[in-house]
Amino acid sequence: MASESITNRDGSRVVLVDNGDGTGVRTTYAPDGAVVGVENLLDLPIDPPAVDPDPPEVVAAQVIAAEIDTRLAPSSVNSIAEVKAAIRDGLAAAVAQLRGEP
């Protein structure tokens, strides 16, 4: 829930309370603090929920899998050396990704 308060030059004040679910209330106060208006608000924008980034282990696994898929063709026979090189390069790419390197 967020709120915002605006004080006008005449001393009156408007307080907006956003409930975060698309609804809210705008309350207007006179300079002496008396409530002079209350308005229920609908159709306020709703922020999408924050998406947590994948854990580092998942990022590493995805990068390694992508590197192996790129290096080893599924329709051909690969040598042990090619498989080892693909795994090593995949691990190196995963470490670089986790470090934030380009």
N, C-alpha and C positions, 0 to 999 in steps of 0.2 A: 504494500500500500504506500503510495506516494502522496505528498501534499505540497501545495504551493500557496504562498500568501503574497498578495499584492496590496500595497498601501497606496491609495490615491492621494492627490495633492490636497483634497479637502479633508483628509484624515479618515475617510471611510476605508474599509478593508474588504477584500474578497479573498476567501479561502477556498481552494479547490482540493478536494480529496478524491484521488483516483484509487479505486479498490483493486485495480489490476485485472479485473474480470470483464472489462468493457462498461462498467457502471461507475458512477461517482456522484459526488454532491458538491454543488457550488453554494457557499453561504456568503451572503453580503452583510457586512456590519456597518452601522452608522459610526460617525466619529466618536460617539460616547460609548461604543461597544455593544449597543443594542442590535439584535438581529433584525434586519429589515427584509431579508429574502432568503429563501432556501429553494434550490432547484435540483431535482434529481436528474442526473445525466445518464444517457444511454448511448450506445454505439461509440464509446471512446476506443481509441486504438489499443489493441492488446499486443504486448511484446511477446514474440515467440519464446518458448522456454530455451534456456541456454543448453547447448549441446556439449556434453563433456567430450574432450578429445579422447581418442583411443589410448589405452595404456601403452607404454613404451614397448612392451612385449608383443603386442598386437601389431604395432607399426613395424617393428623389426621383422616379424614373421611375414607380413605382407610384402615388404621390400625384398626379402630373401626369395620368397615365392615368385615374385615378378622377375627378378634377375634370373632365376633358374629357368622359368618358362621362356624367357627371351633367348637365353643362351642354348638351351637344349630343345631341339626340334622333336616334337612328339612322334613324328612319322619316321625318324631315322634312328639308327643305332649310334649311340654315343660311347666314346671310350671312357675308361675310368678317369683319365687325365682331364677330359672335358667336363665330366661331372664334378671332379674336385675343384677345377677352376671356377665353375659356375657357383659352387657353394662358397668358395673363398670370396669371390667377387660379390656375391649376395650378402655375405656377412659384412664385408667392407662397406657396401652401399647402405646397409642397415645402420651401422655405426655412424656413418656420415649423416644419415637422415636424423638420427636421434640427437646428434650434436648440432643440428641445424645448418649443416654445411650444404652448399648448393650442389 
